[in-house]
Amino acid sequence: MYEDILKELYSNADEEYKRFHLKLMPNNEVNSIGVRIPVLRSIAKRILKGDWRTFLSEYKDSDINEVTMLRGMVIAGAKCDFAEKAEYLRAFVPEIDNWGVCDVVSGDNKDAEKHRREMIGLIYMWLKSGREYEVRFAIVSLMQHFMTDEYIDKVIAVCDHEKHEGYYVRMAVAWCLSVCFVKYRSKTLHYLKRCGLDDFTYNKTLQKICESSRVSREDKALLRTMKRKG
């Protein structure tokens, strides 16, 4: 199976996409073939129709970015008891070494919305790890699956208390808070006027909000007056 999947991945290599993708990766250190996300999703769907557990057991040691992404997609899409999925996530998330895998796999993990109470425990575990991409995975998961009346206060509190200095964590916080603003404007605006964010993350949050097409011109003008200087 491994050789067949690798052959299929290399047959779908796109050099132009690979060059573009690597420019977005930290230090261009990702070992990438250059396969586009829709192709990977198509392969993942096919694997999920078969013996996906065997696939996951055979692909633990690959350093190829697309193989890691594929494993994450299969874990995210697997139809199984959430306790089993949680075990796969516990093993997989610490292996993430770039924001691309982090964000795609988090977004594909739709079961998080059906099992928020179980998932929130995993999220707090990753937040405590201190490792950049585990923390980012936690924050992006909150943004993608916990924007509800029940959890919005927790989402904002996590963002406010997160002091990790990694660039990809700070950008995840800014991204998450920009979505909070779109969905919970008044609550988020009130928070931003008294928040404990560092200057970089705070200003990036305002920038992300202003880049949204779902924010009014009036709000964008207001937010620009709130930018911190110096």
trRosetta pair geometry for C-beta under 8 A, 3 or more apart (Angstrom, degrees):
i j d omega theta_ij theta_ji phi_ij phi_ji
1 4 5.7 -62 -150 38 32 112
1 5 6.2 28 158 -17 69 107
1 54 7.3 111 12 123 165 110
1 55 6.6 -118 148 -101 146 76
1 58 6.3 92 74 82 120 165
2 5 6.0 -59 -150 37 28 107
2 6 6.3 26 155 -16 65 109
2 58 5.7 -134 -62 148 106 123
2 59 6.9 167 -108 -85 97 81
3 6 5.7 -54 -144 39 31 112
3 7 6.2 36 155 -23 65 106
4 7 5.7 -53 -149 34 28 113
4 8 6.5 27 153 -18 63 106
5 8 5.6 -55 -150 36 33 111
5 9 6.3 35 152 -21 67 104
5 43 7.2 104 -142 -175 93 133
5 55 8.0 104 -58 -140 152 106
5 67 7.5 97 126 -111 125 93
5 70 7.4 149 -178 141 131 169
6 9 5.6 -53 -147 34 32 112
6 10 6.3 26 157 -13 67 106
6 64 7.8 116 -118 24 94 168
6 67 7.7 -10 -89 -77 80 118
7 10 6.1 -58 -147 40 28 106
7 11 6.2 29 153 -21 64 109
8 11 5.6 -56 -146 36 30 113
8 12 6.6 15 157 -7 63 110
8 43 6.5 142 122 -110 137 129
9 12 6.1 -72 -155 44 29 100
9 13 7.2 59 144 -59 63 81
9 33 5.3 82 149 72 106 170
9 35 5.4 -82 -157 -49 79 149
9 43 7.7 3 -77 -73 78 170
9 64 7.6 91 131 145 161 145
9 66 5.3 143 -151 110 132 145
9 67 7.3 -53 -70 -63 166 77
9 70 8.0 -91 -86 -42 124 143
10 13 5.4 -11 -158 -28 44 117
10 33 6.0 -111 -92 -154 58 132
12 35 4.9 58 104 -124 108 102
12 36 7.5 -106 157 25 111 78
12 39 4.9 163 174 179 150 155
13 18 6.9 4 -171 -45 88 130
13 33 5.0 -103 -102 161 101 91
13 34 4.8 65 -160 68 77 102
13 35 6.3 -62 -94 -67 46 74
14 17 3.8 42 100 20 117 116
14 18 6.3 167 88 -21 60 83
14 34 4.9 -141 61 144 56 104
14 35 6.9 117 11 -105 91 31
14 36 6.1 24 17 -35 143 96
15 18 5.4 -51 -144 33 33 117
15 19 6.5 34 157 -19 65 101
15 34 5.9 42 -90 151 27 172
16 19 6.0 -52 -152 33 30 109
16 20 6.5 27 151 -14 63 108
16 34 8.0 117 51 -172 37 131
17 20 5.6 -58 -148 41 34 112
17 21 5.8 35 154 -23 69 110
17 34 5.2 130 81 -173 90 90
17 35 7.8 72 97 -113 137 2
17 36 5.6 -79 -158 -72 167 87
18 21 5.7 -55 -141 37 27 111
18 22 6.2 25 161 -19 64 108
18 32 5.6 168 -141 114 91 114
18 33 7.0 -107 -98 122 123 30
18 34 2.7 -54 -62 -94 106 118
19 22 6.1 -56 -145 35 26 108
19 23 6.8 33 154 -25 59 104
19 34 7.8 20 -12 -114 54 127
20 23 6.0 -57 -160 25 30 114
20 24 7.3 19 150 -12 62 106
21 24 6.1 -67 -164 36 36 107
21 25 6.7 34 146 -27 69 109
21 30 7.9 -86 133 80 101 139
21 32 6.0 -152 102 168 130 167
21 34 6.7 177 28 -119 133 66
21 100 7.3 36 -164 -91 102 160
22 25 5.4 -54 -147 27 42 116
22 28 4.8 51 171 -135 101 88
22 30 6.5 -154 -117 56 77 102
22 32 6.1 -153 -73 36 94 138
23 28 7.3 3 -88 -88 32 102
24 100 7.3 96 106 -62 117 114
25 28 5.9 106 78 -100 101 35
25 29 7.0 -136 132 41 116 57
25 30 4.5 -81 -173 0 161 124
25 32 7.6 -176 -27 -30 158 135
25 98 5.3 -23 -139 -141 99 138
25 99 8.0 -170 -120 33 61 85
25 100 6.9 -46 -91 -11 94 122
26 29 6.7 -29 97 26 74 102
26 30 8.0 98 50 -35 67 97
26 98 6.4 -160 19 -118 96 87
26 99 7.9 105 -24 -6 102 96
26 168 7.6 -74 -55 -45 129 126
30 65 4.8 41 175 -71 108 138
30 97 7.3 164 -101 100 85 105
30 98 5.4 -3 -83 -47 127 154
30 100 7.8 28 -112 31 166 129
31 63 5.3 54 40 128 147 92
31 64 5.5 -91 112 -110 107 46
31 65 5.8 171 75 -23 58 87
32 64 7.5 112 -111 -167 27 69
32 65 4.4 -21 -92 34 74 135
32 66 6.7 98 -146 -31 66 90
33 64 6.3 28 -31 -169 102 116
33 65 7.4 -154 7 53 71 89
33 66 5.1 -45 28 0 112 138
35 39 5.2 -110 178 82 96 129
35 40 5.7 113 120 -56 115 94
35 66 4.8 64 37 -117 121 143
36 39 5.0 92 66 8 79 105
36 40 7.2 -149 100 -5 41 90
37 40 5.5 -57 -148 38 36 112
37 41 6.2 36 156 -22 69 104
37 69 7.9 -108 -114 170 74 143
37 104 6.4 -148 -130 -122 123 139
38 41 5.6 -52 -146 35 33 113
38 42 6.5 37 153 -23 64 103
39 42 5.7 -52 -152 32 33 114
39 43 6.6 31 151 -16 65 103
40 43 5.7 -55 -150 37 34 110
40 44 6.2 37 151 -22 67 107
40 66 6.2 -142 -97 -156 121 91
40 69 5.6 -19 -168 116 156 120
40 70 5.7 -128 -160 -83 100 80
40 73 6.3 156 143 -17 102 159
41 44 5.5 -51 -144 36 33 115
41 45 6.4 38 155 -23 65 102
41 73 6.3 -145 -105 -154 59 147
42 45 5.9 -50 -150 30 30 112
42 46 6.8 28 151 -17 61 104
43 46 5.8 -57 -156 35 34 111
43 47 6.4 34 150 -19 68 105
43 70 6.3 -40 99 -127 121 119
44 47 5.6 -54 -148 36 34 112
44 48 6.2 35 153 -22 66 107
44 70 5.8 -165 -78 -150 93 71
44 73 3.8 -69 -111 118 158 126
44 74 5.3 -144 -149 -66 93 70
44 77 6.2 111 148 25 116 145
45 48 5.7 -55 -148 35 31 114
45 49 6.9 34 152 -24 61 102
45 77 7.3 -85 -93 154 58 164
46 49 5.9 -54 -159 26 35 113
46 50 7.2 11 151 -2 63 108
47 50 6.1 -76 -159 45 37 99
47 52 5.3 95 143 -104 88 88
47 55 5.2 35 -166 -61 123 172
47 70 7.5 91 0 175 156 105
47 74 5.5 -52 100 -103 131 122
48 52 5.2 20 -110 -69 45 141
48 74 6.0 -173 -71 -135 88 76
48 77 5.2 -63 -90 113 152 118
48 78 6.5 -150 -128 -95 102 53
48 79 7.5 96 -178 -1 109 90
50 55 7.8 95 88 -33 102 121
51 54 4.3 18 134 19 114 117
51 55 6.7 145 103 -19 69 86
52 55 5.1 -49 -151 34 44 119
52 56 6.4 44 153 -20 71 101
52 74 5.2 -176 -162 -172 117 117
52 78 5.8 -166 109 -107 148 101
53 56 5.8 -53 -150 35 33 110
53 57 6.5 30 152 -18 65 107
54 57 5.7 -56 -146 37 34 110
54 58 6.2 25 158 -17 67 112
55 58 6.1 -68 -149 38 26 106
55 59 6.2 1 166 -6 65 121
55 71 7.8 -170 135 -108 96 72
55 74 6.2 -118 100 -156 131 169
56 59 6.4 -72 -137 42 25 99
56 60 7.7 56 163 -64 58 81
56 71 6.2 109 -121 -145 74 93
56 74 6.2 -156 -70 105 98 133
56 75 6.8 99 -110 -70 131 87
56 88 6.6 -45 -166 -131 153 120
57 60 7.1 -24 -167 -31 30 108
59 62 5.5 -32 -168 3 77 121
59 67 5.8 -152 -167 176 118 108
59 70 7.5 -76 168 88 164 108
59 71 5.3 -161 104 -79 128 117
62 67 4.0 -37 111 103 149 152
62 68 6.7 -151 92 -51 98 72
63 68 7.9 2 -155 -42 24 117
64 67 4.3 74 75 7 100 110
64 68 6.9 -176 88 -9 51 84
65 68 5.7 -57 -152 38 33 111
65 69 6.2 34 152 -20 68 107
65 98 7.1 -10 -129 32 118 139
65 100 7.5 33 -177 79 124 130
65 101 6.9 -135 -163 -55 84 116
66 69 5.4 -49 -143 38 34 114
66 70 6.1 40 154 -24 65 104
67 70 5.5 -50 -146 34 31 114
67 71 6.5 35 152 -20 63 101
68 71 5.7 -52 -151 33 31 112
68 72 6.5 30 152 -17 63 106
68 95 6.6 -150 -140 128 117 117
68 96 7.6 143 166 -105 128 55
68 97 8.0 -32 171 25 172 93
68 101 5.6 -27 120 -116 111 147
69 72 5.7 -58 -153 38 32 112
69 73 6.3 33 151 -20 66 106
69 100 7.3 -39 -93 123 122 100
69 101 5.2 -126 -89 -109 76 88
69 104 6.4 17 -148 79 103 143
69 105 7.2 -146 -144 -55 58 101
70 73 5.7 -52 -147 35 31 112
70 74 6.4 31 154 -19 64 105
71 74 5.8 -57 -150 36 30 110
71 75 6.4 30 153 -17 65 106
71 92 6.5 -170 128 -125 111 122
72 75 5.7 -53 -147 37 32 111
72 76 6.1 31 155 -19 66 108
72 92 6.0 146 -97 172 76 139
72 96 7.7 64 -84 -87 140 102
72 101 5.9 135 -3 -171 159 93
72 104 7.0 99 105 94 132 94
72 105 3.4 -64 164 -100 127 131
72 108 7.4 115 134 53 88 133
73 76 5.7 -55 -145 38 30 112
73 77 6.1 8 162 -3 66 115
73 104 7.2 -35 -76 136 93 109
73 105 6.5 -111 -63 -104 50 77
73 108 5.6 -31 -127 124 66 174
74 77 6.2 -67 -140 49 26 97
74 78 6.1 49 157 -55 64 96
75 78 5.9 -35 -146 -3 27 118
75 85 6.7 126 -179 -151 79 80
75 88 4.5 -168 -134 136 114 131
75 89 6.4 148 160 -71 133 66
75 92 5.7 -109 -19 -24 171 163
75 105 7.3 23 65 -157 108 114
75 109 7.8 -17 112 -96 86 99
76 105 5.4 -168 -47 -162 132 68
76 108 3.7 79 127 107 153 102
76 109 4.2 -100 -134 -76 96 65
76 110 7.4 86 169 7 94 66
76 111 7.7 -176 -169 15 56 100
77 108 6.2 -51 -51 164 86 114
78 84 7.9 -100 119 109 134 109
78 85 6.1 176 74 -100 113 99
78 88 7.2 67 28 31 150 166
80 84 4.6 -71 138 75 126 132
80 85 5.7 153 75 -50 102 88
81 84 4.8 90 67 5 86 103
81 85 7.2 -159 96 -5 45 86
82 85 5.2 -52 -145 40 43 114
82 86 6.0 53 152 -29 70 99
82 111 6.1 -178 -104 157 99 127
82 114 7.6 -155 -72 94 134 101
82 115 4.4 130 -127 -85 164 169
82 118 5.6 107 130 84 135 159
83 86 5.6 -46 -148 28 30 116
83 87 7.1 34 151 -20 59 99
83 118 7.7 -102 -77 -156 61 148
84 87 5.8 -51 -159 28 36 112
84 88 6.9 33 148 -14 65 102
85 88 5.6 -55 -155 37 39 112
85 89 6.3 38 149 -19 70 106
85 111 6.2 18 111 85 173 155
86 89 5.5 -54 -146 38 33 112
86 90 6.3 40 153 -25 66 102
86 118 6.5 -97 -73 157 137 116
86 119 8.0 -146 -99 -93 102 57
86 122 6.1 -146 -143 -68 98 132
87 90 5.7 -48 -147 30 32 115
87 91 6.7 24 155 -12 62 106
88 91 6.0 -63 -155 40 31 106
88 92 5.9 20 155 -16 69 117
89 92 5.7 -62 -134 43 30 106
89 93 5.7 30 174 -27 71 109
89 109 7.6 63 -98 -122 128 143
89 122 6.2 17 111 -157 134 152
90 93 7.0 -41 -127 25 17 105
90 94 8.0 12 168 -8 47 104
90 122 7.1 -118 -75 -129 81 109
90 125 7.9 -20 -116 111 93 152
91 94 7.4 -77 -176 32 26 102
91 95 7.6 15 145 -15 60 115
92 95 5.8 -70 -166 32 43 113
92 96 7.5 56 147 -41 73 89
92 105 7.7 -142 136 179 132 156
93 96 5.8 -30 -163 -4 46 116
93 126 6.1 -65 141 -103 149 127
93 133 7.8 -171 177 120 74 91
93 134 5.6 88 145 -116 107 82
93 137 5.3 -158 -149 87 113 169
94 129 7.4 -152 -99 -154 94 154
94 131 6.8 59 -133 72 76 162
94 134 6.1 4 -95 -76 58 121
96 101 5.1 -164 -136 98 93 119
96 102 5.1 98 177 -74 144 82
96 105 7.5 -132 -94 36 127 142
96 133 4.3 -146 104 139 105 136
96 134 7.2 148 50 -66 113 56
96 137 6.3 121 39 -56 162 129
97 101 7.4 44 43 36 54 137
97 133 6.4 -133 -102 -13 20 161
98 101 5.6 90 67 14 82 97
98 102 7.0 -146 101 -6 42 98
98 133 7.2 7 9 -103 10 140
99 102 5.1 -60 -147 42 38 121
99 103 5.8 29 163 -18 75 109
99 133 7.3 -143 -80 -118 51 97
99 136 6.5 -82 -114 152 83 157
99 168 5.1 -149 -74 -143 115 129
100 103 6.5 -61 -144 36 22 100
100 104 6.3 12 164 -9 61 113
101 104 6.3 -64 -141 42 26 104
101 105 5.9 14 169 -10 66 117
102 105 6.7 -75 -151 41 15 100
102 106 6.2 11 161 -15 59 116
102 133 5.3 -135 -77 -163 131 97
102 136 5.3 16 178 106 156 116
102 137 5.0 -122 -151 -79 96 81
102 140 6.4 114 146 26 99 153
102 168 7.8 107 40 162 162 133
103 106 5.8 -56 -142 39 27 111
103 107 6.2 26 160 -18 63 110
103 140 5.6 -118 -110 -161 69 158
104 107 5.9 -61 -150 38 27 110
104 108 6.3 21 156 -17 65 111
105 108 5.7 -57 -144 38 32 109
105 109 6.5 40 155 -35 64 104
105 137 7.7 -21 81 -130 108 112
106 109 5.8 -54 -154 19 30 116
106 137 5.6 -173 -72 -152 121 72
106 140 4.6 85 105 108 167 113
106 141 4.9 -119 -153 -74 112 73
106 144 5.9 134 137 27 99 147
107 140 7.7 -62 -49 154 76 113
107 144 5.3 -133 -103 -141 63 156
109 112 4.9 59 125 -23 101 111
109 141 7.0 -23 68 -121 134 102
109 145 7.3 -57 93 -53 92 147
110 113 6.0 -39 -177 19 60 111
110 114 7.7 49 136 -7 72 100
110 145 7.8 173 -133 -104 36 116
111 114 5.4 -57 -158 40 55 110
111 115 5.9 8 154 17 84 112
112 115 6.5 -83 -139 61 26 80
112 116 6.7 64 161 -91 66 58
112 119 4.4 90 -144 -112 82 164
112 141 6.2 -140 -146 -166 164 104
112 144 7.8 69 71 96 143 98
112 145 4.1 7 104 -176 122 168
112 146 7.9 -71 144 -48 115 84
113 116 6.6 8 -144 -59 29 94
113 145 4.9 -131 -67 -154 80 97
115 118 4.4 -29 165 41 105 115
115 119 5.5 114 104 -27 83 98
116 119 5.5 -62 -138 43 31 111
116 120 6.0 38 163 -33 68 102
116 145 7.1 -174 -101 142 92 104
116 146 6.4 125 -139 -102 117 88
116 148 8.0 -55 -103 24 164 142
116 150 7.9 101 115 92 157 132
116 151 6.9 -115 -177 -58 139 142
117 120 6.2 -43 -145 21 25 112
117 121 7.7 30 152 -18 52 98
118 121 6.2 -54 -170 24 38 112
118 122 7.4 32 142 -11 66 103
119 122 5.6 -54 -158 36 45 111
119 123 6.3 48 147 -24 73 104
119 141 7.1 -145 167 164 119 131
119 145 7.1 -45 122 112 160 143
120 123 5.3 -49 -148 33 38 118
120 124 6.5 38 155 -17 67 100
120 146 7.5 99 -89 -101 97 138
120 151 7.8 -148 -92 -123 128 125
120 154 7.6 -9 -141 148 129 156
121 124 6.1 -54 -150 35 30 106
121 125 6.6 35 149 -21 62 106
122 125 5.4 -55 -153 34 35 117
122 126 6.5 30 153 -15 68 104
122 138 7.9 -161 122 -107 72 90
123 126 5.9 -56 -150 37 31 106
123 127 6.4 35 152 -22 65 106
123 138 4.5 121 -157 -148 73 92
123 141 5.7 -143 -100 84 111 132
123 142 6.4 102 -153 -59 147 93
123 158 8.0 -36 148 -120 119 157
124 127 5.4 -49 -145 34 35 117
124 128 6.5 32 157 -18 64 106
124 138 7.6 129 -58 -148 19 135
125 128 6.0 -63 -155 37 28 107
125 129 7.0 46 147 -45 62 96
126 129 5.4 -33 -154 -1 40 121
126 134 4.2 -148 -159 168 92 92
126 135 6.3 177 144 -83 87 35
126 137 5.8 -85 178 76 157 103
126 138 4.0 -179 89 -58 119 116
127 134 8.0 -143 -56 128 22 91
127 135 5.8 78 -122 -124 47 77
127 138 4.8 -146 -58 126 79 168
127 139 7.8 102 -95 -51 96 78
127 158 6.7 -100 -109 -152 150 110
127 162 7.0 -100 -150 -102 106 102
129 134 4.4 -12 61 98 148 151
129 135 6.7 -145 58 -53 95 78
130 135 7.3 15 -131 -48 9 121
130 164 7.1 168 -144 -105 50 109
131 134 4.4 62 75 17 100 115
131 135 6.6 174 79 -13 47 88
132 135 6.1 -66 -154 37 24 107
132 136 6.3 20 155 -17 65 109
132 164 6.7 155 -110 169 63 135
132 166 3.8 174 -119 -143 112 171
132 168 5.7 80 167 59 113 109
132 169 5.7 -119 -149 -36 73 105
133 136 5.2 -45 -139 39 40 115
133 137 6.1 49 155 -26 66 99
133 168 6.8 0 -88 101 66 142
134 137 5.6 -49 -149 31 31 113
134 138 6.6 34 150 -20 61 103
135 138 5.6 -53 -154 33 34 114
135 139 6.5 26 153 -14 67 106
135 162 6.9 135 -176 -151 121 122
135 164 5.2 96 127 -21 171 166
135 166 7.2 133 60 45 131 132
135 169 4.9 3 104 -110 123 120
135 172 7.7 162 121 58 80 148
136 139 5.9 -58 -147 40 34 106
136 140 5.9 28 159 -14 70 110
136 166 7.7 -91 -47 101 107 130
136 168 5.1 -29 -79 132 146 100
136 169 5.3 -119 -69 -90 82 60
136 172 4.6 171 -138 -41 79 155
137 140 6.0 -57 -140 43 27 107
137 141 6.1 33 156 -24 62 109
138 141 5.8 -57 -151 33 25 113
138 142 6.7 28 152 -19 61 102
138 158 7.7 -131 136 180 109 141
139 142 5.6 -50 -154 31 35 113
139 143 6.5 33 150 -18 65 105
139 158 6.8 -176 -107 129 80 122
139 159 7.0 97 -139 -90 113 78
139 162 6.8 3 -81 -71 127 169
139 169 6.9 115 4 -151 146 69
139 172 4.3 107 90 137 133 122
139 173 6.0 -69 -160 -74 153 59
139 176 5.4 -104 170 -41 97 147
140 143 5.5 -52 -148 37 36 114
140 144 6.1 23 158 -11 69 112
140 172 5.5 -81 -54 -147 85 117
140 175 7.5 8 -102 89 81 131
140 176 7.2 -130 -93 -71 39 105
141 144 6.1 -63 -139 44 28 101
141 145 5.8 -28 179 29 66 116
141 146 7.3 54 131 -8 68 111
142 145 7.2 -85 -126 56 14 75
142 146 4.6 -49 -153 43 58 130
142 151 7.6 -152 -154 151 87 126
142 154 7.7 -135 -142 112 123 93
142 155 4.8 156 167 -121 119 92
142 158 6.2 -158 -81 63 171 152
142 176 6.3 33 87 -140 104 136
143 146 7.5 2 -24 46 12 86
143 147 6.9 26 -165 -50 39 108
143 155 7.3 121 -78 -155 50 126
143 172 7.6 -143 -13 -178 139 83
143 175 6.5 5 -119 115 167 93
143 176 4.0 -121 -77 -115 117 84
143 179 5.3 101 -158 46 100 148
144 147 7.9 -77 177 -9 4 106
146 151 4.2 -92 180 119 97 152
146 152 7.9 171 138 -73 82 42
146 154 7.2 -74 161 81 135 112
146 155 5.5 165 108 -73 114 115
147 151 7.4 -88 -80 79 10 107
147 152 6.7 49 -151 -91 50 87
147 155 6.9 22 -91 -48 58 170
147 179 6.4 -88 -91 138 142 114
147 180 7.2 -152 -122 -94 102 59
147 183 5.3 58 178 75 124 170
147 184 7.8 -157 -163 -16 90 108
148 151 5.0 60 55 26 89 96
148 152 6.6 -143 77 -38 35 83
149 152 6.3 -31 -129 -1 23 115
151 154 5.0 -60 -164 44 68 115
151 155 5.8 73 138 -30 88 99
152 155 5.5 -52 -147 32 35 115
152 156 6.4 30 158 -14 67 104
152 180 6.8 127 -155 -136 96 98
152 183 7.7 -145 -110 106 125 113
152 184 5.3 98 -158 -42 148 163
152 187 6.6 60 139 107 133 158
153 156 6.0 -55 -148 39 31 108
153 157 6.2 33 153 -21 64 110
153 187 7.9 -97 -82 -175 71 138
154 157 5.6 -56 -144 38 31 113
154 158 6.3 35 156 -22 65 103
155 158 6.0 -53 -152 31 28 110
155 159 6.7 25 152 -15 61 107
155 176 6.8 -147 177 169 105 118
155 180 6.3 179 114 -89 124 119
156 159 5.7 -57 -151 38 34 112
156 160 6.2 31 154 -19 67 108
156 177 7.3 84 -119 -112 74 87
156 180 6.0 114 -80 -145 92 158
156 187 7.3 -126 -48 141 157 108
156 188 6.9 -155 -102 -104 126 73
156 191 5.4 -104 -169 -115 136 164
157 160 5.7 -57 -145 37 31 110
157 161 6.1 14 162 -8 67 113
158 161 6.2 -68 -143 45 25 100
158 162 6.1 35 159 -39 65 108
159 162 6.0 -49 -143 17 26 115
159 173 4.8 134 -147 -151 89 91
159 176 5.6 -159 -88 92 127 126
159 177 5.4 144 175 -63 162 102
159 180 7.7 -113 3 -18 157 149
159 197 7.7 -18 145 -83 90 109
160 191 7.2 -116 -69 -175 127 116
160 195 5.7 -133 -117 -152 104 90
160 196 5.3 81 -176 44 93 96
160 197 6.7 -89 -126 -55 60 77
161 196 7.6 41 -84 72 43 131
162 169 6.6 -143 157 167 125 114
162 173 5.7 -160 73 -88 132 129
163 198 7.8 100 -135 -31 72 114
164 169 4.1 -21 93 109 124 168
164 170 7.4 -143 91 -49 80 72
165 169 7.6 64 65 58 13 125
165 170 7.4 3 -160 -44 31 118
166 169 4.3 82 71 7 97 107
166 170 6.9 -174 88 -8 50 85
167 170 5.9 -61 -150 39 30 108
167 171 6.2 24 157 -15 67 110
168 171 5.7 -47 -137 40 34 111
168 172 6.4 42 156 -25 61 104
169 172 5.6 -55 -150 33 31 113
169 173 6.5 34 151 -21 65 102
170 173 5.6 -49 -151 32 34 114
170 174 6.6 33 151 -17 64 104
170 198 7.6 -54 -126 57 123 117
170 200 6.1 6 177 109 148 112
170 201 4.6 -120 -159 -87 95 100
170 204 6.8 91 145 41 96 154
171 174 5.6 -51 -147 37 36 112
171 175 6.2 39 152 -20 66 106
171 204 6.5 -96 -110 163 60 152
172 175 5.6 -53 -145 38 31 113
172 176 6.1 34 155 -21 65 107
173 176 5.8 -55 -145 37 28 112
173 177 6.3 22 159 -14 64 109
173 197 7.4 165 139 -123 134 115
173 201 5.3 -2 87 -158 129 126
173 205 7.3 -57 122 -74 81 108
174 177 6.0 -59 -145 40 27 106
174 178 6.4 32 154 -24 63 106
174 201 5.6 -149 -59 -161 95 68
174 204 3.8 -58 -106 114 158 104
174 205 4.3 -135 -135 -73 75 61
174 207 7.4 4 -179 55 133 92
174 208 5.0 140 150 -10 97 139
175 178 5.8 -55 -152 30 29 113
175 179 6.8 25 152 -15 63 103
175 208 5.8 -148 -97 -145 46 157
176 179 5.9 -59 -158 35 33 108
176 180 6.5 38 145 -22 66 103
177 180 5.0 -44 -147 32 41 120
177 181 6.5 47 152 -24 66 97
177 188 6.5 144 -171 -153 79 119
177 192 7.6 117 173 -80 129 102
177 205 4.6 -15 83 -138 132 121
177 208 7.5 108 75 70 82 133
177 209 7.7 -58 116 -56 84 107
178 181 5.6 -46 -154 28 34 114
178 182 6.8 36 148 -19 63 101
178 205 6.1 -166 -56 -158 81 64
178 208 3.6 -99 -63 118 149 113
178 209 4.6 -154 -130 -69 86 63
178 211 7.7 -7 -156 50 149 94
178 212 6.3 166 171 -40 110 126
179 182 5.6 -49 -150 33 38 112
179 183 6.3 14 159 0 69 111
180 183 6.3 -74 -145 50 26 95
180 184 5.5 -42 -178 49 70 103
180 187 7.5 -95 168 92 102 102
180 188 4.4 144 124 -92 100 131
180 191 7.9 -26 130 45 140 147
181 184 7.3 -74 -109 68 15 59
181 185 5.9 48 -176 -112 60 56
181 188 4.2 -134 -89 102 61 152
181 189 6.9 89 -131 -54 94 72
181 192 7.8 21 -88 -35 115 134
181 209 4.8 -3 67 -117 160 121
181 212 7.8 173 86 21 112 154
181 215 7.0 13 125 -97 117 121
182 185 7.3 6 -139 -70 9 81
182 209 7.6 -169 -48 -133 79 79
182 212 5.8 -126 -79 177 119 162
182 214 4.9 53 -140 96 115 127
182 215 6.6 -91 -95 -63 80 87
184 187 4.3 -28 154 46 111 118
184 188 5.4 116 94 -24 84 99
185 188 6.2 -74 -148 42 20 103
185 189 6.0 16 164 -18 65 112
185 219 7.3 -81 -150 -116 122 149
186 189 5.9 -55 -141 37 26 110
186 190 6.3 27 158 -18 62 107
187 190 5.9 -58 -153 36 26 112
187 191 6.5 28 150 -20 62 108
188 191 5.4 -52 -149 35 35 115
188 192 6.3 37 154 -23 68 103
189 192 5.8 -51 -146 32 32 111
189 193 6.8 33 155 -22 61 104
189 219 7.9 -103 -89 -144 130 107
190 193 6.1 -58 -158 29 31 112
190 194 7.3 -15 159 16 62 107
191 194 6.7 -94 -160 53 31 82
191 195 5.5 54 154 -72 76 100
192 195 5.4 -23 -126 -15 32 124
192 202 7.5 129 -152 -150 87 91
192 205 7.1 -163 -115 116 116 135
192 206 7.6 115 -161 -75 141 88
192 223 8.0 -14 131 -124 160 92
192 226 6.8 53 138 156 118 154
193 226 7.4 -90 -94 -134 69 132
195 202 6.6 163 86 -108 128 107
197 201 4.6 -123 -173 90 111 108
197 202 4.0 145 99 -66 122 87
197 205 6.8 -27 -179 -5 174 140
198 201 5.2 79 58 18 81 102
198 202 6.7 -152 89 -10 34 95
199 202 5.7 -60 -141 40 27 114
199 203 6.1 19 165 -13 66 109
199 228 4.9 -118 -137 94 95 142
199 230 7.6 -94 -138 83 159 73
200 203 6.3 -63 -149 40 23 102
200 204 6.2 20 155 -16 62 112
201 204 5.6 -57 -144 40 31 112
201 205 6.3 39 153 -27 64 103
202 205 5.7 -53 -155 28 29 114
202 206 6.9 25 151 -14 62 102
202 228 5.9 49 96 3 131 127
203 206 5.7 -49 -150 35 38 111
203 207 6.3 41 150 -21 66 105
203 227 5.7 60 -122 -147 94 88
203 228 5.9 -106 -62 43 102 89
204 207 5.4 -52 -147 37 35 116
204 208 6.2 38 154 -22 67 103
205 208 5.8 -52 -147 34 30 110
205 209 6.5 29 154 -18 63 105
206 209 5.8 -55 -150 35 32 111
206 210 6.3 27 155 -16 66 109
206 223 4.8 171 -152 169 97 108
206 224 7.3 141 165 -84 125 39
206 226 6.3 -169 -106 82 140 103
206 227 5.7 -154 89 -88 163 80
207 210 5.8 -60 -148 39 29 108
207 211 6.4 31 153 -23 64 107
208 211 5.7 -56 -150 32 31 113
208 212 7.2 43 150 -35 60 97
209 212 5.9 -47 -165 11 37 116
209 215 5.7 97 169 -76 78 163
209 219 7.6 -96 152 136 117 112
209 220 7.5 -175 120 -103 88 70
209 223 5.8 -141 90 -140 129 168
210 215 6.7 -102 -110 83 30 147
210 220 4.7 101 -129 -138 85 97
210 223 5.8 -156 -64 87 101 135
210 224 6.8 75 -95 -62 145 88
212 215 4.5 85 79 -6 105 106
215 219 5.1 -110 179 83 94 128
215 220 5.7 112 121 -58 114 91
216 219 4.6 95 59 7 85 100
216 220 7.0 -147 97 -5 46 86
217 220 5.6 -55 -148 37 33 112
217 221 6.3 36 153 -21 66 104
218 221 5.8 -53 -151 34 30 111
218 222 6.5 30 151 -18 63 106
219 222 5.5 -53 -148 37 35 114
219 223 6.2 34 155 -20 67 107
220 223 5.8 -54 -144 37 30 111
220 224 6.5 36 155 -24 63 103
221 224 5.9 -53 -152 29 30 113
221 225 7.2 29 151 -17 60 102
222 225 6.0 -60 -162 32 35 109
222 226 6.9 29 146 -19 66 109
223 226 5.4 -58 -154 32 41 115
223 227 7.6 67 149 -48 63 79
224 227 6.0 -18 -165 -17 43 113
